[in-house]
Amino acid sequence: MLDINKTLAQEHADPASRGHLFELEPWTEEQAIEMARQDGLELTDAHLGIIRYLRDCYADHGGTVSARMLMQSLESEFAGMGGHRFLYSLYPRGPIAQASHYAGLPLPPGTRDPSFGTTH
């Protein structure tokens, strides 16, 4: 369930400073495709599937899911396609950090830890 208090608090944050959007509604897949294109990445249906999955998780749980739990969920969901290796082949800068950026979502807690879905 989306925590409305967190959403309201994020409205006053500076989204440009973190490079992430804070609302689910104004986002479109075309925005994600353009953001990725600017970064030199061409989004495929597989990329968009991961983005949709992250957006669904955020809509259900808000920002309460840690990066570790989200990464485990992603690996399980996409295990048939190659799991961890598959996710990093699509998002080389980290499936959580990079895909969340294109999905228009704030980073989940623990994302900047290199073992939790980012290569930073």
N, CA, C and O atoms as a DFTB+ gen file, in Angstrom:
480 C
 N C O
     1  1       0.845      -1.164       0.000
     2  2       0.000       0.000       0.000
     3  2       0.893       1.231       0.000
     4  3       1.857       1.300       0.763
     5  1       0.591       2.167      -0.818
     6  2       1.345       3.403      -0.934
     7  2       1.137       4.268       0.304
     8  3      -0.001       4.516       0.703
     9  1       2.234       4.730       0.917
    10  2       2.168       5.577       2.097
    11  2       2.013       7.027       1.647
    12  3       2.959       7.618       1.126
    13  1       0.842       7.595       1.841
    14  2       0.562       8.946       1.370
    15  2       1.430       9.975       2.078
    16  3       1.767      11.001       1.487
    17  1       1.801       9.723       3.334
    18  2       2.658      10.670       4.054
    19  2       4.022      10.780       3.390
    20  3       4.567      11.878       3.281
    21  1       4.580       9.663       2.948
    22  2       5.867       9.705       2.254
    23  2       5.729      10.417       0.917
    24  3       6.614      11.172       0.516
    25  1       4.634      10.181       0.237
    26  2       4.411      10.838      -1.046
    27  2       4.324      12.347      -0.858
    28  3       4.922      13.099      -1.627
    29  1       3.592      12.797       0.151
    30  2       3.468      14.226       0.395
    31  2       4.810      14.840       0.791
    32  3       5.138      15.939       0.345
    33  1       5.579      14.158       1.609
    34  2       6.893      14.662       2.012
    35  2       7.820      14.776       0.809
    36  3       8.631      15.699       0.735
    37  1       7.705      13.847      -0.128
    38  2       8.573      13.857      -1.298
    39  2       8.221      14.974      -2.266
    40  3       9.062      15.378      -3.068
    41  1       6.997      15.478      -2.209
    42  2       6.609      16.568      -3.093
    43  2       7.464      17.807      -2.851
    44  3       7.680      18.608      -3.760
    45  1       7.950      17.958      -1.620
    46  2       8.731      19.134      -1.276
    47  2      10.225      18.908      -1.439
    48  3      11.014      19.835      -1.257
    49  1      10.621      17.695      -1.776
    50  2      12.037      17.409      -2.009
    51  2      12.418      17.908      -3.398
    52  3      11.553      18.117      -4.249
    53  1      13.697      18.094      -3.621
    54  2      14.170      18.548      -4.921
    55  2      14.473      17.331      -5.789
    56  3      15.530      16.722      -5.627
    57  1      13.572      16.954      -6.714
    58  2      13.788      15.762      -7.515
    59  2      15.018      15.848      -8.408
    60  3      15.635      14.824      -8.701
    61  1      15.382      17.037      -8.841
    62  2      16.537      17.174      -9.726
    63  2      17.833      16.818      -9.004
    64  3      18.789      16.367      -9.635
    65  1      17.870      17.016      -7.702
    66  2      19.102      16.747      -6.969
    67  2      19.394      15.252      -6.911
    68  3      20.558      14.859      -6.835
    69  1      18.371      14.418      -6.946
    70  2      18.587      12.978      -6.905
    71  2      18.378      12.331      -8.262
    72  3      18.757      11.176      -8.459
    73  1      17.785      13.050      -9.194
    74  2      17.580      12.507     -10.524
    75  2      16.421      11.548     -10.633
    76  3      16.325      10.812     -11.615
    77  1      15.537      11.533      -9.654
    78  2      14.400      10.625      -9.668
    79  2      13.111      11.406      -9.518
    80  3      13.073      12.451      -8.868
    81  1      12.060      10.888     -10.125
    82  2      10.738      11.485      -9.994
    83  2      10.122      11.007      -8.690
    84  3      10.643      10.087      -8.060
    85  1       9.025      11.615      -8.279
    86  2       8.435      11.247      -7.002
    87  2       6.955      10.919      -7.074
    88  3       6.353      10.633      -6.039
    89  1       6.358      10.945      -8.219
    90  2       4.950      10.639      -8.334
    91  2       4.759       9.570      -9.396
    92  3       5.479       9.543     -10.395
    93  1       3.796       8.694      -9.183
    94  2       3.549       7.621     -10.139
    95  2       2.771       8.103     -11.360
    96  3       3.020       7.634     -12.471
    97  1       1.850       9.015     -11.176
    98  2       0.902       9.348     -12.235
    99  2       1.460      10.068     -13.461
   100  3       1.149       9.639     -14.572
   101  1       2.256      11.123     -13.346
   102  2       2.641      11.818     -14.578
   103  2       3.665      11.062     -15.414
   104  3       3.977      11.494     -16.523
   105  1       4.192       9.958     -14.922
   106  2       5.201       9.170     -15.616
   107  2       4.587       8.442     -16.806
   108  3       3.440       7.996     -16.751
   109  1       5.365       8.326     -17.884
   110  2       4.949       7.523     -19.031
   111  2       6.126       6.685     -19.497
   112  3       7.278       7.007     -19.206
   113  1       5.844       5.630     -20.206
   114  2       6.913       4.798     -20.759
   115  2       7.739       5.587     -21.771
   116  3       8.936       5.347     -21.925
   117  1       7.105       6.516     -22.449
   118  2       7.845       7.351     -23.402
   119  2       8.910       8.178     -22.687
   120  3      10.002       8.384     -23.216
   121  1       8.583       8.659     -21.459
   122  2       9.577       9.383     -20.663
   123  2      10.756       8.478     -20.344
   124  3      11.912       8.886     -20.463
   125  1      10.464       7.260     -19.943
   126  2      11.525       6.309     -19.599
   127  2      12.396       6.021     -20.812
   128  3      13.621       5.981     -20.703
   129  1      11.783       5.826     -21.944
   130  2      12.530       5.538     -23.170
   131  2      13.438       6.712     -23.529
   132  3      14.587       6.520     -23.925
   133  1      12.913       7.924     -23.389
   134  2      13.718       9.111     -23.703
   135  2      14.857       9.294     -22.698
   136  3      15.974       9.628     -23.093
   137  1      14.594       9.083     -21.416
   138  2      15.648       9.187     -20.398
   139  2      16.765       8.193     -20.685
   140  3      17.946       8.528     -20.593
   141  1      16.382       6.972     -21.031
   142  2      17.372       5.941     -21.331
   143  2      18.149       6.289     -22.598
   144  3      19.363       6.094     -22.660
   145  1      17.461       6.793     -23.587
   146  2      18.116       7.168     -24.839
   147  2      19.174       8.240     -24.583
   148  3      20.253       8.199     -25.174
   149  1      18.875       9.187     -23.716
   150  2      19.846      10.220     -23.361
   151  2      21.073       9.626     -22.663
   152  3      22.173      10.172     -22.753
   153  1      20.872       8.510     -21.972
   154  2      21.975       7.819     -21.298
   155  2      22.673       6.811     -22.213
   156  3      23.622       6.146     -21.799
   157  1      22.199       6.701     -23.460
   158  2      22.813       5.776     -24.404
   159  2      22.311       4.347     -24.285
   160  3      22.993       3.413     -24.708
   161  1      21.128       4.166     -23.715
   162  2      20.554       2.835     -23.538
   163  2      19.236       2.755     -24.294
   164  3      18.366       3.609     -24.126
   165  1      19.091       1.741     -25.119
   166  2      17.854       1.531     -25.869
   167  2      16.988       0.534     -25.099
   168  3      17.363      -0.630     -24.959
   169  1      15.832       0.980     -24.600
   170  2      14.973       0.108     -23.804
   171  2      14.205      -0.863     -24.698
   172  3      13.594      -0.471     -25.692
   173  1      14.253      -2.132     -24.321
   174  2      13.514      -3.190     -25.000
   175  2      12.295      -3.565     -24.148
   176  3      12.070      -2.990     -23.083
   177  1      11.519      -4.528     -24.629
   178  2      10.383      -5.014     -23.844
   179  2      10.850      -5.619     -22.524
   180  3      10.152      -5.512     -21.516
   181  1      12.019      -6.252     -22.518
   182  2      12.562      -6.825     -21.284
   183  2      12.881      -5.720     -20.277
   184  3      12.571      -5.847     -19.092
   185  1      13.497      -4.644     -20.748
   186  2      13.776      -3.501     -19.875
   187  2      12.478      -2.958     -19.274
   188  3      12.381      -2.722     -18.070
   189  1      11.492      -2.767     -20.141
   190  2      10.225      -2.195     -19.708
   191  2       9.482      -3.134     -18.757
   192  3       8.749      -2.672     -17.882
   193  1       9.663      -4.439     -18.919
   194  2       9.051      -5.403     -18.000
   195  2       9.570      -5.221     -16.585
   196  3       8.807      -5.308     -15.623
   197  1      10.858      -4.970     -16.456
   198  2      11.460      -4.737     -15.141
   199  2      10.962      -3.417     -14.570
   200  3      10.649      -3.327     -13.383
   201  1      10.889      -2.399     -15.412
   202  2      10.389      -1.098     -14.964
   203  2       8.944      -1.228     -14.483
   204  3       8.591      -0.687     -13.435
   205  1       8.122      -1.927     -15.223
   206  2       6.714      -2.116     -14.817
   207  2       6.631      -2.862     -13.488
   208  3       5.822      -2.524     -12.624
   209  1       7.476      -3.882     -13.337
   210  2       7.494      -4.653     -12.096
   211  2       7.842      -3.747     -10.913
   212  3       7.191      -3.815      -9.870
   213  1       8.862      -2.900     -11.069
   214  2       9.254      -1.986      -9.994
   215  2       8.133      -0.996      -9.674
   216  3       7.883      -0.693      -8.507
   217  1       7.468      -0.501     -10.697
   218  2       6.370       0.446     -10.467
   219  2       5.206      -0.231      -9.754
   220  3       4.571       0.375      -8.892
   221  1       4.922      -1.482     -10.107
   222  2       3.864      -2.220      -9.422
   223  2       4.218      -2.437      -7.951
   224  3       3.370      -2.281      -7.072
   225  1       5.462      -2.795      -7.694
   226  2       5.907      -2.981      -6.301
   227  2       5.785      -1.678      -5.526
   228  3       5.346      -1.676      -4.376
   229  1       6.170      -0.575      -6.148
   230  2       6.079       0.718      -5.466
   231  2       4.621       1.098      -5.224
   232  3       4.290       1.631      -4.165
   233  1       3.760       0.835      -6.180
   234  2       2.338       1.146      -6.003
   235  2       1.740       0.327      -4.864
   236  3       0.877       0.813      -4.132
   237  1       2.195      -0.909      -4.714
   238  2       1.675      -1.786      -3.659
   239  2       2.257      -1.473      -2.289
   240  3       1.545      -1.531      -1.287
   241  1       3.549      -1.141      -2.234
   242  2       4.246      -1.037      -0.948
   243  2       4.855       0.328      -0.667
   244  3       5.365       0.553       0.431
   245  1       4.817       1.234      -1.618
   246  2       5.455       2.529      -1.431
   247  2       6.958       2.369      -1.315
   248  3       7.537       1.474      -1.931
   249  1       7.584       3.212      -0.546
   250  2       9.028       3.157      -0.372
   251  2       9.460       2.302       0.793
   252  3      10.568       2.470       1.303
   253  1       8.608       1.384       1.230
   254  2       8.918       0.585       2.416
   255  2       9.759      -0.642       2.121
   256  3      10.314      -1.233       3.047
   257  1       9.874      -1.042       0.877
   258  2      10.631      -2.238       0.516
   259  2      12.103      -1.862       0.374
   260  3      12.449      -0.937      -0.360
   261  1      12.968      -2.592       1.087
   262  2      14.399      -2.305       1.003
   263  2      14.958      -2.782      -0.331
   264  3      14.350      -3.599      -1.023
   265  1      16.114      -2.259      -0.672
   266  2      16.761      -2.649      -1.924
   267  2      17.059      -4.146      -1.931
   268  3      16.910      -4.800      -2.963
   269  1      17.475      -4.690      -0.804
   270  2      17.778      -6.126      -0.723
   271  2      16.530      -6.958      -1.050
   272  3      16.586      -7.882      -1.862
   273  1      15.415      -6.619      -0.414
   274  2      14.180      -7.372      -0.657
   275  2      13.703      -7.202      -2.094
   276  3      13.234      -8.156      -2.715
   277  1      13.823      -6.003      -2.613
   278  2      13.405      -5.741      -3.986
   279  2      14.273      -6.505      -4.978
   280  3      13.764      -7.044      -5.961
   281  1      15.574      -6.554      -4.730
   282  2      16.477      -7.298      -5.610
   283  2      16.155      -8.787      -5.570
   284  3      16.144      -9.441      -6.613
   285  1      15.895      -9.332      -4.389
   286  2      15.523     -10.736      -4.278
   287  2      14.224     -11.018      -5.021
   288  3      14.080     -12.053      -5.672
   289  1      13.289     -10.096      -4.916
   290  2      12.019     -10.240      -5.621
   291  2      12.223     -10.199      -7.137
   292  3      11.637     -11.000      -7.866
   293  1      13.049      -9.271      -7.607
   294  2      13.357      -9.179      -9.037
   295  2      14.036     -10.450      -9.539
   296  3      13.670     -10.983     -10.587
   297  1      15.030     -10.935      -8.784
   298  2      15.741     -12.147      -9.194
   299  2      14.800     -13.335      -9.276
   300  3      14.907     -14.158     -10.185
   301  1      13.881     -13.426      -8.330
   302  2      12.909     -14.517      -8.333
   303  2      11.948     -14.390      -9.517
   304  3      11.666     -15.367     -10.210
   305  1      11.454     -13.179      -9.733
   306  2      10.494     -12.936     -10.817
   307  2      11.098     -13.210     -12.195
   308  3      10.413     -13.711     -13.087
   309  1      12.373     -12.883     -12.368
   310  2      13.018     -13.021     -13.666
   311  2      14.032     -14.169     -13.689
   312  3      14.951     -14.175     -14.508
   313  1      13.858     -15.138     -12.786
   314  2      14.766     -16.290     -12.709
   315  2      14.766     -17.093     -14.007
   316  3      15.814     -17.575     -14.435
   317  1      13.621     -17.238     -14.625
   318  2      13.520     -17.993     -15.864
   319  2      14.269     -17.369     -17.029
   320  3      14.568     -18.044     -18.014
   321  1      14.566     -16.101     -16.919
   322  2      15.289     -15.394     -17.976
   323  2      16.779     -15.269     -17.664
   324  3      17.554     -14.794     -18.494
   325  1      17.169     -15.689     -16.485
   326  2      18.581     -15.622     -16.113
   327  2      18.839     -14.958     -14.784
   328  3      19.992     -14.853     -14.367
   329  1      17.800     -14.505     -14.103
   330  2      17.930     -13.936     -12.768
   331  2      18.903     -12.772     -12.678
   332  3      18.818     -11.812     -13.444
   333  1      19.818     -12.871     -11.741
   334  2      20.784     -11.814     -11.426
   335  2      21.589     -11.380     -12.657
   336  3      21.722     -10.188     -12.935
   337  1      22.109     -12.339     -13.369
   338  2      22.926     -12.036     -14.556
   339  2      22.098     -11.319     -15.627
   340  3      22.570     -10.373     -16.258
   341  1      20.874     -11.775     -15.822
   342  2      19.973     -11.162     -16.794
   343  2      19.693      -9.707     -16.427
   344  3      19.747      -8.828     -17.287
   345  1      19.394      -9.450     -15.154
   346  2      19.080      -8.098     -14.699
   347  2      20.250      -7.146     -14.928
   348  3      20.063      -6.021     -15.390
   349  1      21.450      -7.600     -14.605
   350  2      22.625      -6.745     -14.796
   351  2      23.007      -6.605     -16.269
   352  3      23.640      -5.620     -16.649
   353  1      22.633      -7.572     -17.095
   354  2      22.912      -7.411     -18.528
   355  2      22.048      -6.306     -19.125
   356  3      22.459      -5.632     -20.069
   357  1      20.849      -6.123     -18.573
   358  2      19.958      -5.066     -19.052
   359  2      20.295      -3.708     -18.442
   360  3      20.252      -2.683     -19.121
   361  1      20.623      -3.715     -17.174
   362  2      20.918      -2.485     -16.436
   363  2      22.307      -2.580     -15.811
   364  3      22.436      -2.923     -14.636
   365  1      23.341      -2.280     -16.584
   366  2      24.715      -2.453     -16.100
   367  2      25.086      -1.568     -14.912
   368  3      26.018      -1.896     -14.178
   369  1      24.387      -0.466     -14.705
   370  2      24.662       0.382     -13.549
   371  2      23.858      -0.039     -12.329
   372  3      23.832       0.669     -11.323
   373  1      23.210      -1.178     -12.416
   374  2      22.448      -1.728     -11.298
   375  2      20.968      -1.750     -11.588
   376  3      20.377      -0.713     -11.889
   377  1      20.359      -2.921     -11.501
   378  2      18.936      -3.033     -11.830
   379  2      18.028      -2.223     -10.911
   380  3      16.976      -1.756     -11.345
   381  1      18.415      -2.051      -9.657
   382  2      17.561      -1.269      -8.764
   383  2      17.738       0.218      -9.042
   384  3      16.763       0.922      -9.304
   385  1      18.970       0.696      -8.988
   386  2      19.220       2.136      -9.151
   387  2      18.851       2.631     -10.544
   388  3      18.123       3.614     -10.680
   389  1      19.339       1.967     -11.561
   390  2      19.121       2.442     -12.925
   391  2      17.663       2.269     -13.354
   392  3      17.081       3.187     -13.933
   393  1      17.073       1.117     -13.080
   394  2      15.683       0.886     -13.476
   395  2      14.729       1.782     -12.684
   396  3      13.733       2.255     -13.232
   397  1      15.020       2.022     -11.402
   398  2      14.176       2.933     -10.613
   399  2      14.221       4.337     -11.187
   400  3      13.212       5.043     -11.208
   401  1      15.389       4.736     -11.651
   402  2      15.532       6.058     -12.266
   403  2      14.614       6.177     -13.470
   404  3      13.875       7.154     -13.597
   405  1      14.656       5.190     -14.353
   406  2      13.807       5.232     -15.548
   407  2      12.337       5.021     -15.212
   408  3      11.461       5.483     -15.944
   409  1      12.059       4.329     -14.115
   410  2      10.678       4.076     -13.698
   411  2      10.061       5.287     -13.015
   412  3       8.864       5.299     -12.730
   413  1      10.881       6.315     -12.750
   414  2      10.353       7.505     -12.098
   415  2      10.097       7.296     -10.625
   416  3       9.188       7.905     -10.062
   417  1      10.886       6.441      -9.989
   418  2      10.688       6.113      -8.584
   419  2      11.855       6.584      -7.729
   420  3      12.992       6.636      -8.199
   421  1      11.578       6.926      -6.470
   422  2      12.691       7.231      -5.565
   423  2      13.461       5.948      -5.263
   424  3      12.910       4.852      -5.360
   425  1      14.703       6.084      -4.908
   426  2      15.521       4.916      -4.598
   427  2      15.060       4.269      -3.304
   428  3      14.819       4.965      -2.318
   429  1      14.932       2.944      -3.293
   430  2      14.571       2.264      -2.044
   431  2      15.736       2.301      -1.061
   432  3      16.888       2.441      -1.473
   433  1      15.450       2.179       0.223
   434  2      16.521       2.188       1.219
   435  2      17.556       1.102       0.936
   436  3      17.206      -0.040       0.639
   437  1      18.830       1.471       1.031
   438  2      19.911       0.511       0.826
   439  2      20.401       0.396      -0.597
   440  3      21.265      -0.434      -0.877
   441  1      19.885       1.193      -1.503
   442  2      20.241       1.062      -2.909
   443  2      21.691       1.378      -3.185
   444  3      22.297       0.729      -4.038
   445  1      22.265       2.330      -2.513
   446  2      23.636       2.734      -2.812
   447  2      24.682       1.794      -2.243
   448  3      25.877       2.024      -2.429
   449  1      24.267       0.753      -1.563
   450  2      25.193      -0.280      -1.098
   451  2      25.499      -1.170      -2.297
   452  3      24.560      -1.720      -2.873
   453  1      26.751      -1.346      -2.709
   454  2      27.080      -2.081      -3.929
   455  2      26.521      -3.516      -3.989
   456  3      26.358      -4.066      -5.079
   457  1      26.235      -4.106      -2.859
   458  2      25.707      -5.467      -2.895
   459  2      24.193      -5.519      -3.069
   460  3      23.626      -6.610      -3.120
   461  1      23.523      -4.371      -3.161
   462  2      22.083      -4.347      -3.244
   463  2      21.560      -3.773      -4.550
   464  3      20.614      -2.987      -4.529
   465  1      22.131      -4.132      -5.663
   466  2      21.537      -3.771      -6.938
   467  2      22.065      -2.517      -7.572
   468  3      21.385      -1.934      -8.416
   469  1      23.253      -2.070      -7.202
   470  2      23.848      -0.931      -7.874
   471  2      25.347      -1.152      -7.976
   472  3      25.923      -1.880      -7.169
   473  1      25.966      -0.546      -8.936
   474  2      27.406      -0.697      -9.098
   475  2      28.152       0.549      -8.691
   476  3      29.341       0.677      -8.982
   477  1      27.468       1.493      -8.011
   478  2      28.103       2.745      -7.580
   479  2      28.882       2.502      -6.315
   480  3      29.495       3.425      -5.781
